[in-house]
Amino acid sequence: MAGLALYRFFHTHARTRQDLAEGQTVVLRGMLETKRQTANDSSDYFCTISGEEFEISFEQYQTLAVGQTVEIHFAPHSQYVFTLIPAV
């Protein structure tokens, strides 16, 4: 289990470094299809927008509703979410 955690740590940081080097942000507008919360010690929150899954903050999880049209700004490789707001 520790090996898997270590692999994920380095893999995620490699993607984050790539995002920082490229300086790109992706903007996606679509429907918020699903929301889910993990059931572990450090509750993580996820949503699916246009078939892509993203990890989001508790505030975003509470504020946005399934079926709502949203706009998300994220890093292309790490999928780090910068902004997730209702679309206007």
KOLDRENMI-397558 format. One line per field, with one value per residue (C-alpha): residue number from 0; residue in three letters; chain; x, y, z. Coordinates in nm, 3 decimals. Example, Ala and Ser with C-alpha at 12.3 -4.5 7.8 and 13.67 -1.06 7.14 Angstrom:
BEGIN
i: (0  1)
aa: (ala  ser)
ch: (A  A)
east: (1.230  1.367)
north: (-0.450  -0.106)
up: (0.780  0.714)
REM end
This chain:
BEGIN
i: (0  1  2  3  4  5  6  7  8  9  10  11  12  13  14  15  16  17  18  19  20  21  22  23  24  25  26  27  28  29  30  31  32  33  34  35  36  37  38  39  40  41  42  43  44  45  46  47  48  49  50  51  52  53  54  55  56  57  58  59  60  61  62  63  64  65  66  67  68  69  70  71  72  73  74  75  76  77  78  79  80  81  82  83  84  85  86  87)
aa: (met  ala  gly  leu  ala  leu  tyr  arg  phe  phe  his  thr  his  ala  arg  thr  arg  gln  asp  leu  ala  glu  gly  gln  thr  val  val  leu  arg  gly  met  leu  glu  thr  lys  arg  gln  thr  ala  asn  asp  ser  ser  asp  tyr  phe  cys  thr  ile  ser  gly  glu  glu  phe  glu  ile  ser  phe  glu  gln  tyr  gln  thr  leu  ala  val  gly  gln  thr  val  glu  ile  his  phe  ala  pro  his  ser  gln  tyr  val  phe  thr  leu  ile  pro  ala  val)
ch: (A  A  A  A  A  A  A  A  A  A  A  A  A  A  A  A  A  A  A  A  A  A  A  A  A  A  A  A  A  A  A  A  A  A  A  A  A  A  A  A  A  A  A  A  A  A  A  A  A  A  A  A  A  A  A  A  A  A  A  A  A  A  A  A  A  A  A  A  A  A  A  A  A  A  A  A  A  A  A  A  A  A  A  A  A  A  A  A)
east: (0.000  0.284  0.439  0.119  0.096  0.458  0.399  0.090  0.281  0.567  0.338  0.110  0.403  0.556  0.230  0.213  0.569  0.472  0.170  0.386  0.645  0.383  0.173  -0.153  -0.507  -0.798  -1.148  -1.436  -1.803  -2.052  -2.307  -2.218  -2.308  -2.219  -2.083  -1.936  -1.755  -1.505  -1.562  -1.212  -1.052  -0.980  -1.303  -1.224  -1.483  -1.517  -1.742  -1.784  -1.820  -1.864  -1.730  -1.415  -1.370  -1.213  -1.124  -1.295  -1.313  -1.579  -1.718  -1.754  -1.913  -2.170  -2.244  -2.295  -2.581  -2.592  -2.751  -2.618  -2.414  -2.070  -1.740  -1.419  -1.063  -0.800  -0.441  -0.433  -0.193  -0.255  -0.619  -0.573  -0.890  -0.829  -1.192  -1.530  -1.827  -2.183  -2.185  -2.357)
north: (0.000  0.240  0.169  0.272  0.592  0.676  0.610  0.836  1.110  1.122  1.071  1.357  1.588  1.511  1.616  1.928  2.022  1.974  2.203  2.470  2.449  2.483  2.748  2.636  2.636  2.449  2.597  2.351  2.439  2.160  1.994  1.879  1.512  1.358  1.446  1.202  1.198  0.936  0.759  0.772  0.970  1.275  1.308  1.390  1.537  1.466  1.569  1.466  1.731  1.630  1.282  1.400  1.352  1.624  1.652  1.961  2.149  2.095  2.443  2.364  2.029  2.200  2.494  2.330  2.102  1.801  1.905  2.259  2.405  2.498  2.638  2.480  2.608  2.340  2.238  1.991  1.727  1.722  1.825  2.065  2.277  2.651  2.763  2.590  2.824  2.823  2.914  3.237)
up: (0.000  0.083  -0.257  -0.432  -0.229  -0.310  -0.681  -0.683  -0.501  -0.754  -1.055  -0.945  -0.879  -1.218  -1.383  -1.166  -1.267  -1.633  -1.586  -1.422  -1.700  -1.974  -1.795  -1.956  -1.821  -1.977  -1.960  -1.990  -1.989  -1.937  -1.717  -1.367  -1.410  -1.073  -0.730  -0.479  -0.150  -0.041  0.287  0.429  0.712  0.496  0.299  -0.063  -0.298  -0.669  -0.956  -1.317  -1.586  -1.949  -1.871  -1.688  -1.314  -1.097  -0.730  -0.586  -0.257  0.007  -0.067  -0.438  -0.352  -0.128  -0.358  -0.697  -0.795  -1.025  -1.355  -1.329  -1.616  -1.485  -1.604  -1.475  -1.514  -1.457  -1.531  -1.822  -1.686  -1.310  -1.346  -1.056  -1.036  -1.020  -1.051  -1.066  -1.098  -1.232  -1.601  -1.700)
REM end
